[in-house]
Structures are given as C-alpha cells and as structure tokens.
Amino acid sequence: MKTDPRHDWIADVRATLAAEPLVEPPNWVRERARGIFSARLGHRPAPAASRDLLARVRAALIFDSRRPGLAPSGVRSAGVLEGPWQLLYRGGDVDVDLLVRPNQDGRTLNVRGQAMSAGSESVGVGVVEAKRSDLPRRLHGPATPSARSEVEASGEFALSNLTRGRYDVLLRFGAHEIELNGVEF
C-alpha cells in the first residue's frame, strides 16, 4: 500500500520541529513580513511604525584591528590577536568606536565605547544594550540584555564582563537608535 506523499512531508516537518528548538526571528524580519503582508492586503502601516523604522539605523563595520593587513608591518603578533582590539562602526551620521579588552580568565571581556556624531552636536545621553545573538531566543517576551549601560553626554559607555560570543548591540539616545548586529567579541 502506497502512502500519500503529503503525509511524508508533514511527518518530516514535525520531525524537524521536534529536533531543533524554535528561535525568535529578529525584529527587522517581523517588521518586513508585516509590511509585505499589509501591502498585499492593501493596508498601509501605522504612522507610528514607520516613524520607529526611520529612527533606527543599522551600523556597518568599517574597521576591525584584528583583520590582517590593517596594521603596519611588524606590529601584528599572536599576542595582539588575543589582546585588546578596536572596532569602528558607522550608522548614518554616527560613528561608534569600541575598544575590546579580554579579561584574564579568557572567557569574558570588557568593552569601552563612544558614539560620536559626524555633526557638531553630541549624541546626548542614552542607553546601550548588548544581547547574545548566537544563542537561541525565547519565542515569547522580550530577550533580556546580557549587559546594559548608560551612555554619557560625551557618548561614552562601558559594558563589563561580557562572555565571549556574538552580540547584537543597540544604542538609544533621544529619537535615534543605532544597531550593531553580529558583533563578534
């Protein structure tokens, strides 16, 4: 007796869902899906949603001192690779400079950073949060930050004792949000 191929497909889907934990998709994926779904139904997104989308900027990595060829000849060594390193991100008119210093335990590190506006004004006070992006997330409820710090009026902040890994970092000041996605610490 032949089985219906649809039953095999459903069994495969169930087996896959049972074997791997479900993870929460990033916010930008959900917002894009809502936008596509609303556009197909002829709905327009709510004005507040579009304002939130415009206020958030995803920053791009423009410098990583760990990459080969960026330091003058003879400066780089194996010790530098494990020692402090610098990352520079640009998001809109804001640069975010990060200095990463591994702790002696080899598992954790400290990050000192500064957000600087390309204009003459400072970025102002705010908050910075770092959330692990390489670990599964809960399906319901917000993900709790691994680290959180105040952003000073000078744009400076510090994140202490982060476990090594990949993080999504979000800086909020005023009406602006800067995302640093997949930062490898």
C-alpha positions in Angstrom: 0.0 0.0 0.0 1.4 3.4 -1.0 1.4 6.3 1.4 0.3 9.8 0.4 3.4 12.0 -0.2 1.7 14.8 1.8 1.8 12.6 4.9 5.5 12.1 4.4 6.1 15.8 4.1 4.1 16.6 7.3 6.0 13.9 9.1 9.3 15.5 8.0 8.2 18.9 9.2 7.1 17.5 12.6 10.4 15.7 13.0 12.4 18.8 12.1 10.4 21.0 14.6 10.8 18.4 17.3 14.6 18.1 16.8 15.6 21.8 16.7 14.4 24.4 19.1 12.5 27.3 17.6 14.1 30.7 17.9 12.6 34.2 17.8 13.3 35.9 14.5 15.0 39.4 14.6 12.7 42.4 14.8 13.6 43.5 11.3 12.3 40.2 9.8 9.0 40.5 11.6 8.6 44.1 10.5 9.4 43.3 6.9 7.0 40.4 6.9 4.2 42.6 8.4 4.9 45.2 5.7 4.8 42.7 2.9 1.6 41.1 4.2 -0.1 44.5 4.7 0.9 45.6 1.2 -0.7 42.5 -0.3 -3.9 43.2 1.6 -3.8 46.8 0.6 -3.3 48.1 4.1 -0.8 50.9 4.9 1.4 50.5 8.0 0.5 52.6 11.0 2.3 56.0 11.1 4.0 55.2 14.4 5.5 52.0 12.9 7.0 54.0 10.0 8.4 56.6 12.4 10.1 53.9 14.5 11.6 52.3 11.4 13.1 55.6 10.3 14.5 56.3 13.8 16.6 53.1 13.8 19.8 52.8 11.8 21.8 49.7 11.2 25.5 50.4 11.5 28.2 48.9 9.3 31.6 47.7 10.4 34.2 49.9 8.8 37.3 49.0 10.8 38.4 45.9 12.7 42.0 45.9 14.0 42.0 42.1 14.0 41.9 41.9 10.3 45.2 41.2 8.6 46.8 43.9 6.6 45.4 46.8 8.6 48.4 47.2 10.9 51.8 48.3 9.8 54.3 45.6 9.1 55.9 44.1 12.2 53.3 45.4 14.6 50.9 42.5 14.5 51.7 39.4 16.5 49.9 36.5 18.1 49.7 38.5 21.3 47.8 41.3 19.6 45.2 38.9 18.3 44.4 37.9 21.9 45.0 41.3 23.3 42.8 44.4 23.1 41.3 45.2 19.7 39.3 48.1 18.2 36.1 48.0 16.1 34.6 51.0 14.4 31.0 51.1 13.1 29.2 53.8 11.1 25.4 54.2 11.3 24.0 57.2 9.5 25.9 60.2 10.8 27.1 58.5 14.0 30.3 56.6 14.4 30.6 54.0 17.2 34.1 53.2 18.4 34.6 50.1 20.5 37.8 49.1 22.4 37.5 45.4 23.5 39.8 44.1 26.3 39.7 40.4 27.2 39.8 39.6 30.9 42.5 37.4 32.4 40.0 34.5 32.8 40.0 34.1 29.0 36.2 33.8 28.9 35.0 37.3 29.5 35.9 40.8 28.3 35.2 44.4 28.9 34.1 46.9 26.2 34.6 50.6 26.3 32.9 52.6 23.6 32.0 56.0 22.4 29.3 57.2 20.0 30.3 60.3 18.1 28.1 62.4 15.8 29.6 63.5 12.5 27.9 66.8 13.1 29.0 69.3 15.7 26.4 68.3 18.3 27.0 65.4 20.7 24.8 62.3 20.6 23.5 63.0 24.1 22.7 60.7 27.0 21.1 57.3 26.4 21.4 53.6 26.9 23.3 50.8 25.3 22.3 47.1 25.5 24.1 44.0 24.3 22.2 40.8 23.7 23.6 37.5 22.6 22.8 36.7 19.0 24.4 33.3 18.8 22.1 31.7 21.4 18.5 30.6 20.9 16.0 33.1 22.0 12.7 32.7 23.7 9.6 32.6 21.5 7.5 34.9 23.7 8.5 38.0 25.5 11.5 40.3 25.0 15.0 38.9 25.2 16.8 40.1 28.3 20.1 42.0 27.6 23.3 40.3 28.6 24.7 43.8 29.5 23.3 47.3 29.8 25.0 50.6 30.4 24.2 54.3 30.4 25.6 56.4 27.5 27.1 59.6 29.0 26.6 63.0 27.5 30.1 62.6 25.8 28.8 59.5 24.1 31.0 57.2 26.2 29.8 53.9 27.7 31.2 50.6 29.2 30.0 47.0 29.1 31.7 44.8 31.7 32.3 41.1 31.9 30.6 40.0 28.6 31.1 36.4 27.8 32.9 35.9 24.5 30.5 35.4 21.6 28.3 37.2 19.1 26.2 40.1 20.2 23.6 42.5 18.9 24.3 45.9 20.4 21.6 48.6 20.4 22.4 52.3 21.3 19.4 54.5 22.1 19.7 58.3 22.6 16.9 60.8 22.0 14.9 59.7 19.0 17.8 57.8 17.5 18.7 54.1 17.7 21.8 52.6 16.3 22.0 48.8 15.8 25.3 46.9 15.6 24.4 43.4 14.5 26.5 40.3 14.9 29.4 41.9 16.8 32.0 39.2 17.5 33.5 39.8 20.9 
